[in-house]
Amino acid sequence: MIAEKMYELGSKKSTIRTIFEYGQERAAAVGAENIFDFSLGNPNVPAPDFIKEAILDILNEEEPCAIHGYTIAPGNPQVREILAQSINARFSTTFTGKNLFMTAGAAAAITVVFKALSEKADEFIAFAPFFPEYECFVESTGAKLVVVPAQIEDFQINFAEFEKRINSHTKAVIVNSPNNPSGAVYSEATIQKLVAILEEKSAQYGQPIFLISDEPYREIAYDNIEVPYLTKYYKNTLVCYSYSKSFSLPGERIGYVVVPDELVDFNRMYAAIAGAGRVLTHVNAPSLFQKVVARCAGKPSDISTYVTNGTLLYNGLLEAGFHCVKPQGAFYLFPQSLEADDVAFCERAKKYDLLLVPGRDFGCPGHFRASYCINTDTIRRSLPLFKKLAAEYNK
């Protein structure tokens, strides 16, 4: 009568959303100021003033039908050319507008790429900890997600486990750096080793293994750390980008896929991405916000609040007795839970109205995620509660 898999996805919310909704219910009962919700990665930093200025200028200056009408499916050609030149200026690449396909955010970019690549019996590899939605995105194409266990001492790639899992069915490898949920940035050495394996295995199996770079947090990197631009290391790379985090525009759903000329059989790949967008009812990315991000291309992201919040929470948790790898980017901490059962730990944390996400949802049990894109004062007031929670385990 109905698709059972779709029923399961629709009736069972993600753990993150379930915790967020629980927080809303608790806030109604005890007051929002008494809830310490670290569940959702929804930026609390307002969109920059230049976004508002761009929107108003476009609305005042341009013809309404051009602003709100359809663009061609890959996106406004002028927008794609501007964004390509902005990428080139930053990373010394040589893209043009024909290398970009505009999407409704990073999720759309990723799902379009998965759909474009997937054939029968294909496998996609992700490195734990990973964004939980990868699983349903991949499975919706009929492919299988294969997870490489985490290297928890630094959250770089666990290469020994990776090499056990890569095989002739591997269509692509997904990397997310800066990483949600660990905040780790893959070093150049990590990327070079990954690329060497992909080149070796592609030659061994006689077919390309693609690299999918999921980059919504690229601009949120700390201490001047370099986030390698992966098309410069491996020709069969597809980049999925979003402005949701960099410009605090998660509700506007705007991003793109980069399809390099060097990628094997470029024309067929780009056509497959367009076809996948068509099947997924991707008529075009939001027209107004295509124009907005083009006007704002190359402008800086304000990450100062995330630096303050991350430092405050990281130091506070260490002082309370938690073990945590210091994040290099994004806006999450991923500490070890104080008991092996991270779900039970997060349930116990609710006693103090600390809302945390179990690590097993990210393929990494024994940890929890705390999103610090929240009010700084909320973090400050939460620290004594983390100490009380930790004290329960030290009795």
Stockholm file with secondary structure:
# STOCKHOLM 1.0

chainA/1-395         MIAEKMYELGSKKSTIRTIFEYGQERAAAVGAENIFDFSLGNPNVPAPDFIKEAILDILNEEEPCAIHGYTIAPGNPQVREILAQSINARFSTTFTGKNLFMTAGAAAAITVVFKALSEKADEFIAFAPFFPEYECFVESTGAKLVVVPAQIEDFQINFAEFEKRINSHTKAVIVNSPNNPSGAVYSEATIQKLVAILEEKSAQYGQPIFLISDEPYREIAYDNIEVPYLTKYYKNTLVCYSYSKSFSLPGERIGYVVVPDELVDFNRMYAAIAGAGRVLTHVNAPSLFQKVVARCAGKPSDISTYVTNGTLLYNGLLEAGFHCVKPQGAFYLFPQSLEADDVAFCERAKKYDLLLVPGRDFGCPGHFRASYCINTDTIRRSLPLFKKLAAEYNK
#=GR chainA/1-395 SS CCCHHHHHHHHSCCHHHHHHHHHHHHHHHHCGGGCEECCCCCCCSCCCHHHHHHHHHHHHHSCHHHHHSCCCTTCCHHHHHHHHHHHHHHHCCCCCGGGEEEESHHHHHHHHHHHHHCCTTCEEEEESSCCTHHHHHHHTTTCEEEEECCCTTTCSCCHHHHHHHCCTTEEEEEEESSCTTTCCCCCHHHHHHHHHHHHHHHHHHTSCCEEEEECTTTTCBCTTCCCCCGGGTCTTEEEEEESTTTTTCGGGCCEEEECCTTSTTHHHHHHHHHHHHHHTTCCCSCHHHHHHHHHTTTCCCCCHHHHHHHHHHHHHHHHHTCCCCCCSBTTEECCBCSSSCHHHHHHHHGGGTEECEEGGGGTCTTBEEEECCSCHHHHHHHHHHHHHHHHHTCC
#=GC SS_cons         CCCHHHHHHHHSCCHHHHHHHHHHHHHHHHCGGGCEECCCCCCCSCCCHHHHHHHHHHHHHSCHHHHHSCCCTTCCHHHHHHHHHHHHHHHCCCCCGGGEEEESHHHHHHHHHHHHHCCTTCEEEEESSCCTHHHHHHHTTTCEEEEECCCTTTCSCCHHHHHHHCCTTEEEEEEESSCTTTCCCCCHHHHHHHHHHHHHHHHHHTSCCEEEEECTTTTCBCTTCCCCCGGGTCTTEEEEEESTTTTTCGGGCCEEEECCTTSTTHHHHHHHHHHHHHHTTCCCSCHHHHHHHHHTTTCCCCCHHHHHHHHHHHHHHHHHTCCCCCCSBTTEECCBCSSSCHHHHHHHHGGGTEECEEGGGGTCTTBEEEECCSCHHHHHHHHHHHHHHHHHTCC
//
